[in-house]
Amino acid sequence: MPPRPTYTGRMETLLPSDTTVVRRIVAEHKGRPGPLLEVLHAIQAAMGFIPAGAVPVVAEELNLSRAEVHGVVTFYHYFRTARPGAHTVSLCQAEACQSMGAEELAAHARQRLGIDFHETTADGKFSLEPVYCLGNCACSPAAMIDGELHGRLTADAFDALIRETAST
Amino acid sequence: MSATVYVPGDAGALSIGAGAVAAGIAAEASRRGVALDLVRNGSRGAYWLEPLVEVVTPAGRCAYGPVRAPDVPSLFAADFLNGGAHPLALGRTDSIPWLKGQQRLTFERVGIVDPASVVDYVKHGGYQGLTQALSLAPTDVVQAITTSGLRGRGGAAFPTGIKWKTVLDQPATQKYVTCNADEGDSGTFSDRMLMEGDPFALIEGMTIAGIAVGATSGFIYLRAEYPHALAALKTAIAAAYQAHYLGADVAGSGKRFDLEVRVGAGAYICGEETSMLESLEGRRGEVRVRPPLPAIKGLFGQPTIVNNVVTLASVPWILAHGAEAYANFGMGKSRGTLPLQLAGNIRRGGLIERAFGLTLRELLYDYGGGTATGKPIRAVQVGGPLGAYIPPAQFDTAVDYEALSAIGAMLGHGGIVVFDDTVDMARMARYAMEFCAIESCGKCTPCRIGSTRGVEVIDRIIAGVDAEHNVQLLEELCDLMVQGSLCGLGGMAPFPVQSALKYFREDFRARH
């Protein structure tokens, strides 16, 4: 599979309105113990990803170094540093799903969407991600689309879900 | 009187259509002018029967399954609300043989109660354990856990009572109870089912832990892949605060216990306890060097209990029914029950809670019914991605910590992933190394570099490059990772590789 998009860490400036959003989020969580992950989750929930320009703002507000914040953002698979597609399709690639054809399903999904893992379709509609276990191992193979869990998937069922999701 | 119908809101049941079934039942009832009390329960764990619809009848709860949305009108036509005959009828739920033979202690309420209702929880025996704990001295609560023989169900199987005793003995003004709900092992879903189906059991278990060791604050570290469990926990925690089972005055005892959920961010390593603590503190999930143990210096440097969901959720039963009652289940040093999870290529997959001592064969064939594809079972992986692959010749092994350990395997979190005879074990070995490379925290070299080298060596074996020499190299690499890694990720990722080499050597050859 191709490498995940590299987070450059370059200085990027947020729009003033986004800076306000980030500062407001930090202010909400600042008083809690160990708030950084909570802050990053909230930024990603509000903006869809964690823009590079948010890193120095968060660092300043939490009295951390930019390196510390950058280090946390890049450690966790779940945090994204580029804008994702309108819909995120996460396909489980762990052992239980492999035993029921997850690799074949992934090959089909790549072809159907025309993208590889960690990529987004040109029209910005879908991002495709691998995931290592959704806890649905008695209903393999499994996928999650925009937070909805799907089990016992086949290529046809996958296509139907994609059609349905695309129309929303 | 309105009929009561249960349709699981469990994520696994939803993944195969329970949402559409529930909507269909509500719509059909409304169309027919039938008053309906529709409860979204957890799953009974028989995923091969999901979506499993239950109705309350004078004879008890009756089940229909697996129900698909188009079946709904015919269920009404068959008068299923009164237990009417239908091709999908399964009779009384508790007489379904797959469920009837189980010994549900920790999961006694999962699939039965309304997971959003503290009233329903109490009605089904909830908070009796807490009441008992509040009547005892803290040392006696800890002693009960020790006597019960409960061992950590997350995988390490460390005696829970000893861990609690260590925290209890620390003089500190602030201690913590943390729940490891970062259930990342493929083939496991017991934590998810428990949190979605009976979240109050976990909340009660953590509250008892807090009272036992003198901790006033608790955190549940939940993986980001479980949004349904997050919703269920948030609802239940709010209800528990509302009913004064959490907060400044737990159940009128004058004791404080606060609880919140923190969400992980997709790092498998954060299931390792010290990595989880780092993550809870808002840092990279890099493993800590031990000592000090978390029980002495854990979250924010304070004495901290770190226990898995199932461990903590077993605590209320032990307090309510007595430590001896729990210890009477099981064999040898494996006391009590274990929720096993049958997963992957299996005909009747799901959760089976039984006393320790069942054999793999009983599980795979009597409960599981063999593979879903109908082909012979070639291998099972027990204990997640770091667990060994076991061949059919060893299926008479008992499922307990010591018996599995004796054959070089491990029980882990109780997940069993089944593969049929189309599996390529060299590829599975490669995957174990690849997974370790993706998920390594990077702190120690054997894990960080070893896993990548492992993938490369297996690739050379598969490509037929000097196979004999490379197999030997792979064995040496595995040995180094086992001996030299800082934690269980690098230290156990070689187990599936070594077992694949040992039992399925014929797969390690050149491909066409």
Interface residues (C-beta under 8 A of the other chain):
Chain A: P33 G34 P35 L36 L37 E38 L40 H41 E68 G71 V72 F75 Y76 H77 Y78 F79 A94 E95 A96 C97 Q98 S99 M100 V131 Y132 C133 L134 G135 N136 C137 A138 C139 S140 A142 M144 G147 E148 L149 H150 G151 R152
Chain B: A11 G12 L14 S15 I16 Y47 W48 E50 E183 G184 D185 S186 G187 T188 F189 D191 R192 A224 E225 Y226 P227 H228 R262 V263 G264 A265 G266 A267 Y268 S279 L280 E281 G282 R283 R284 G285 E286 F300 Q341 L342 A343 G344 N345 I346 G349 G350 L351 A372 Q381 P385 G415 V417 V418 F419 D420 V423 M428 Y431 F435 I438 E439 C441
